[in-house]
Amino acid sequence: MKYQCAELQERARSFIFANFIAVTECEDFLNLNAKQVVEWIASDEIIVKGEEEVFVAILRWIEKNARRKKFFFELLRHVRCVYMSRNYLVTVVLQHELVKRKEQCSDLVLSVIKELSDGTEECFLNQPPRNCLKIHEDAIFACGGENGDETLCYLPSEDKWYKMADRRFKGNSFALAASACHGKLYVIGGKKVERYDPLLNSWTSVKRLKQVMEFASAVTFQGCLYVTGGVDSDDDRLSTVLRYNPDSNLWQEVASLGSPRACVCAIADGINMCMLLEGWIHVMNA
């Protein structure tokens, strides 16, 4: 900087962090060299709504001068693609000409898509989110209340309960199934399915089930939400297993349970999905 004032430099950096996307549209940013761009996009401190914005900023810098294409892979490595949606990775990033023309780039994106599909936590541990996007925290959600639409959240780190937004539909809280998937909470009751976004503290409805499934179990497995068993509108037990893809908002019926079951406990690791059935463990492979 022209003026060697530490306080001025720090304030300038803070301003750039807070207005990063607007700054990337300015000529001063577009005229930086590759090393300087890397220093900014590699920072945990930049404020963005999502990694998609960092990807677009890189493209904007490259479009300023076609000779900069040779730096694309080095820049792409600093985009934390694991925090993009799979749909954006597949339909936008993977289809971009700069990604398709270089095997290193496409391999990088494909490896992230595979990690997300496997549903393991390793990919998130290897590349933590930027400070502004840190939304994952261990929490316990409890649904119920007099009308069955209340939701509470307990944060162990604070030893405190919080009142969340009420669900849109009411019902018997004992008959609900719930599971977290892609940083959002899904609650299933009857045919209705609602999704809670902790960033917005709001519930939205997603595609309904074709049949009533109460007292079912829900679990997240390899990036998708699974709802298994339960009872139908005639109180008959079900062997149905449904898989929900958050990207497409579609339900798909998959291989059924060996026998009808309700009120079971379901868990999953990165390889298998298991259900505890009256003292026996039923394992479903990917």
Secondary structure as UniProt FT lines:
FT   HELIX           6..18
FT   HELIX           20..24
FT   HELIX           27..30
FT   HELIX           34..41
FT   HELIX           51..63
FT   HELIX           66..71
FT   HELIX           72..76
FT   TURN            77..78
FT   HELIX           81..83
FT   HELIX           86..88
FT   HELIX           89..93
FT   TURN            94..95
FT   HELIX           97..100
FT   HELIX           103..118
FT   HELIX           122..126
FT   HELIX           131..133
FT   STRAND          140..144
FT   TURN            146..147
FT   STRAND          150..155
FT   TURN            156..159
FT   STRAND          160..163
FT   HELIX           173..175
FT   STRAND          177..181
FT   TURN            182..183
FT   STRAND          184..190
FT   STRAND          192..197
FT   TURN            198..201
FT   STRAND          202..205
FT   STRAND          213..214
FT   STRAND          217..221
FT   TURN            222..223
FT   STRAND          224..228
FT   TURN            233..234
FT   STRAND          237..238
FT   STRAND          241..245
FT   TURN            246..249
FT   STRAND          250..253
FT   STRAND          265..268
FT   STRAND          272..277
FT   TURN            278..279
FT   STRAND          280..285
//
